[in-house]
Structure formats: structure tokens, C-alpha cells
């Protein structure tokens, strides 16, 4: 494709006449339509192109995207629940976005980068309730659990291993990069029908894998479909996926460093003691921002590798604080903490991973009877 010069918005200055009585009325100027412009009009007193001609649509191959990381809570009677549910006798009430928000950055052949606008998006959750795609600001898009869906994650031991962290991977993303006559870029996100195994899919598919599966500590899945997806990822893919889990970037990361990581905010402090109380709920509400979200306040918390496309261009995604709405409503995951192990006592500092909306508990003062993940 031949390169097209960047023209920018074409403006025509208006002349102003102070006309006396009997003078002809002022006639609004007719805006010329410059080359490559589809529609023009007045903006703040000048003629500008309001819509440029589309000159190319190219697919940027994105193999996968990490859309969630869930950390297990401390205490073998504990759980954490995310999503949106009014609650019932068998499920706690929760109002919490679990997912990810990102912007698309296009790199040109000369390595200059530009943030693309968010084009039309489309995607409906198809597997494990993820897949709700929606624009949030002019340049950002979010994928999260579908509305009116929620999932509960129970602890398996008093002090779980981060090998049990659940990493959700979107396996069939599709990105279409459009370029207009003025050189402006927009990226539309959707899904492909190729689900990397023997069945086709009719929506965005996400699959969860434990960190232990991805780093080889745990065996691969035995389910045939699950194994097909697992084998779709190369060793290099699995290493890059693991880096989205804060405790594997680097592997064996010191948990005390979470307190100073910009990706995490402190929420509360908890204490679990078998002898003092049964399982109890904890208020872990948090807010993604204190003012409406704008593109100017975008905070880069992580970014993907480059995905080449077109004529020596590439696309990468940059992740920021998750929220499905620019108004940043308060997030209220449901958390219960407790232990059934006699003599077990655990303190913890609770943080929120703002990139995914998930909670992490850093244990301290763990007594000997407490169980750990084998």
C-alpha cells in the first residue's frame, strides 16, 4: 500500500463584518470539502473536515490476550466472588468488574507510535462468562465478565500457592486497523470463529489456566478441548502470559514489593483465627478512579509485545485500570475469610490489582498448624 501524507484538519478562516442598518444579512460560509474529506462543517467558527475518507482496513494478527488474573484468598474457609449478582441463599451479592481495559498503539515503519481511536467493537461472552466487549473512552476498550454473571473462587488451603492463581486468556481476538486519508488510525476489536480446537465458536472465548500449568509445575489439562488450547501456546507464549501475574514477574517475586507497585492499591487488613470466630465477610470495596476517566489520564500498567501487520507496521496493547464505565463506579467484590484448621492464625494485607479488579492477600504471622498447598 502506498504511503499517504498526513494532512490534518483543513480549516477555512471566517471573515466577520460589522454591518450597519440596511446592510445585507451575514451569510454563513459554505465549507469546501477538501480532497479526501467525506464531510465538513463549522467547528468553533472555522470549517473543518468532520470525516475523512477511509483508505485501508488491515487485520493485525493478535494470537491471544490475557484478560484476567485471580489470586486465591488465604484461609481454607475463605472465598472471593467477582461479577454482578444480587445474591441468593447459595451465592453472595457482588458488584465488581473482573476483566481488563486497554488502548491500541500503532507503530509505523519509522518506529513512531500513535494511540489509535477505539473503533466499533463486538463480542458476546461464550465460555466461562467472559467476553463482554465495550468502549469506555475514545481510545480505550474493556473486556470483562458479562453483565449479570458472577463467579466464586474458594480457597483450597489456609496459605495457597500462587501456582494456583487463575489466568484467563482470550484465545480468539480479532483486531482490524483502519486508516483514513489524514492518516488517523482506529482499531476495532471483535472475535474470530477459529477457537484453536476442533469446534468453531460463535463468540469471544476465554479459557482459564493455573499459573502452575503454564510454568510446568502442574501437569497439563487432561480434557481434550482444554489440552488442544493449552498446546496452542508455545513455551514463549506461556512465559509472556505468566508475566501478567504479578507474582511471576519475575518468578518468585518478593510479596513485600506489592505494597510499592503502582498496579496495586491497599484495601484493608484482615486477621483469621480459628479459636476466635467462624468465617466472616470483609468489606473490600474500592474505586478505580476519583474523577471520570479520560484518555489524558491513561496509566500504563502493562503492555503486550508488538504484532506486525500491513506495510511494516505493528500493533501493541497497553493495559490500564479496569472499569467498564468512564464514571468509575465503586467496586464491591464479595469476600469471606475463615479457617477450619485448629490452631491456625493468619494475618493479611489485602490489595487490589487495579489492572484486573482482583484481590490479593499477602499473609503474615502464619502459625504452624495452618495448611499450605501441597
FENQUI-V818281 format. One record per run of one state. SS is the DSSP state (~ for helix, > for strand, _ for the rest). FROM is the first residue (numbers start at 1). TO is the last residue. If there is no record, write none. Layout:
# FENQUI-V818281
{{SS FROM TO} {SS FROM TO}}
This chain:
# FENQUI-V818281
{{_ 1 11} {> 12 12} {_ 13 36} {> 37 43} {_ 44 45} {> 46 52} {_ 53 53} {> 54 60} {_ 61 64} {> 65 70} {_ 71 78} {> 79 85} {_ 86 93} {> 94 96} {_ 97 98} {> 99 107} {_ 108 112} {> 113 115} {_ 116 116} {> 117 118} {_ 119 124} {> 125 127} {_ 128 129} {> 130 137} {_ 138 139} {> 140 145} {_ 146 149} {> 150 154} {_ 155 158} {> 159 159} {_ 160 161} {~ 162 164} {_ 165 165} {> 166 170} {_ 171 172} {> 173 180} {_ 181 184} {> 185 191} {_ 192 203} {> 204 210} {~ 211 215} {_ 216 223} {~ 224 232} {_ 233 234} {~ 235 242} {_ 243 247} {> 248 248} {_ 249 250} {> 251 251} {_ 252 254} {~ 255 260} {_ 261 263} {> 264 273} {_ 274 279} {> 280 281} {_ 282 285} {> 286 287} {_ 288 294} {~ 295 297} {_ 298 301} {> 302 303} {_ 304 306} {> 307 309} {_ 310 312} {> 313 320} {_ 321 329} {> 330 332} {_ 333 333} {> 334 337} {_ 338 344} {> 345 353} {_ 354 357} {> 358 364} {_ 365 371} {> 372 372} {_ 373 374}}
